[in-house]
Amino acid sequence: MLAQNTKMNTQYTQMSKQYAFLLAESTEMGKQSSILSKQYAFLLTKSTEMGKQSSILKSGI
């Protein structure tokens, strides 16, 4: 019974470490996602501005 209890404690410790690792990974992915969303919004704005400028240049020709 003591051996089984020790084995269960070892498994619990491993699962706790895995949970902490996955939580850290999830947090990092959330940060990266936020950064990518901001970059996408910036690039979309720039693309729209370039489209407007291109249209203005074409109409001036």
LOLO-624844 format. One record per residue: x, y, z of N, C-alpha, C in turn; residue number from 1; residue in one letter. Coordinates in steps of 0.05 Angstrom, whole numbers. Layout:
// LOLO-624844
SITE  n.east  n.north    n.up  ca.east  ca.north   ca.up  c.east  c.north    c.up  pos  code
SITE       X        Y       Z        X         Y       Z       X        Y       Z  NUM     A
...
This chain:
// LOLO-624844
SITE  n.east  n.north    n.up  ca.east  ca.north   ca.up  c.east  c.north    c.up  pos  code
SITE      17      -24       0        0         0       0      18       25       0    1     M
SITE      39       25      15       58        48      15      70       52     -12    2     L
SITE      77       31     -26       89        33     -53      68       45     -72    3     A
SITE      43       38     -70       23        48     -87      18       78     -81    4     Q
SITE      19       86     -56       16       114     -48      39      130     -59    5     N
SITE      63      120     -57       87       133     -68      84      137     -98    6     T
SITE      75      116    -112       72       118    -141      51      139    -148    7     K
SITE      29      140    -133        8       160    -138      18      188    -133    8     M
SITE      34      192    -112       46       218    -107      64      227    -129    9     N
SITE      80      208    -139       98       214    -161      83      222    -186   10     T
SITE      62      208    -192       45       215    -215      31      242    -211   11     Q
SITE      22      247    -187       10       273    -182      30      296    -186   12     Y
SITE      54      292    -176       75       312    -180      81      317    -209   13     T
SITE      83      296    -225       87       298    -254      65      313    -267   14     Q
SITE      40      307    -259       17       320    -271      16      350    -264   15     M
SITE      24      356    -239       25       384    -230      45      400    -246   16     S
SITE      69      387    -252       89       400    -268      79      404    -296   17     K
SITE      66      384    -308       56       387    -335      35      409    -336   18     Q
SITE      18      410    -316       -3       431    -315      10      459    -315   19     Y
SITE      30      462    -298       44       488    -296      57      495    -323   20     A
SITE      69      475    -336       82       480    -362      61      488    -383   21     F
SITE      39      474    -384       18       480    -403       5      507    -398   22     L
SITE       2      514    -372       -9       541    -366      10      563    -375   23     L
SITE      36      559    -371       56       578    -381      55      580    -411   24     A
SITE      53      558    -425       52       558    -454      27      572    -464   25     E
SITE       5      567    -451      -20       579    -458     -19      610    -455   26     S
SITE      -7      618    -433       -3       647    -428      14      660    -450   27     T
SITE      36      646    -457       54       656    -478      39      658    -505   28     E
SITE      24      637    -511        9       637    -536     -11      660    -537   29     M
SITE     -24      666    -514      -42       688    -513     -29      715    -519   30     G
SITE      -5      718    -507       11       742    -513      18      744    -542   31     K
SITE      28      722    -554       35       722    -582      11      728    -600   32     Q
SITE     -12      717    -593      -36       722    -608     -44      751    -607   33     S
SITE     -41      764    -584      -47       792    -581     -28      809    -599   34     S
SITE      -3      802    -599       17       816    -615      10      813    -645   35     I
SITE       4      789    -653       -3       784    -681     -28      799    -690   36     L
SITE     -48      800    -672      -72       815    -678     -66      844    -683   37     S
SITE     -49      855    -666      -42       884    -669     -27      888    -695   38     K
SITE      -8      870    -701        7       872    -726     -12      870    -750   39     Q
SITE     -31      852    -749      -50       849    -771     -66      875    -775   40     Y
SITE     -76      886    -753      -91       911    -755     -74      933    -767   41     A
SITE     -49      935    -759      -31       956    -770     -27      952    -800   42     F
SITE     -22      927    -808      -17       921    -836     -42      926    -853   43     L
SITE     -65      919    -842      -90       924    -856     -95      954    -860   44     L
SITE     -89      970    -840      -91       999    -842     -72     1009    -864   45     T
SITE     -47     1000    -863      -28      1009    -883     -36     1001    -911   46     K
SITE     -47      977    -914      -56       967    -940     -78      984    -951   47     S
SITE     -97      991    -933     -119      1008    -941    -109     1036    -950   48     T
SITE     -91     1047    -935      -79      1073    -942     -65     1072    -969   49     E
SITE     -50     1051    -974      -36      1048    -999     -56     1045   -1022   50     M
SITE     -78     1031   -1017      -98      1028   -1038    -111     1055   -1045   51     G
SITE    -116     1071   -1025     -127      1098   -1030    -107     1115   -1045   52     K
SITE     -81     1115   -1037      -61      1130   -1051     -58     1121   -1080   53     Q
SITE     -59     1095   -1084      -57      1085   -1111     -80     1094   -1128   54     S
SITE    -104     1094   -1117     -127      1103   -1131    -125     1133   -1138   55     S
SITE    -115     1148   -1120     -111      1177   -1125     -91     1181   -1147   56     I
SITE     -69     1166   -1147      -48      1169   -1168     -59     1161   -1195   57     L
SITE     -75     1139   -1196      -86      1130   -1221    -106     1151   -1233   58     K
SITE    -122     1163   -1215     -141      1183   -1225    -128     1209   -1234   59     S
SITE    -104     1213   -1224      -90      1238   -1232     -75     1235   -1258   60     G
SITE     -74     1211   -1268      -60      1206   -1294     -78     1212   -1317   61     I
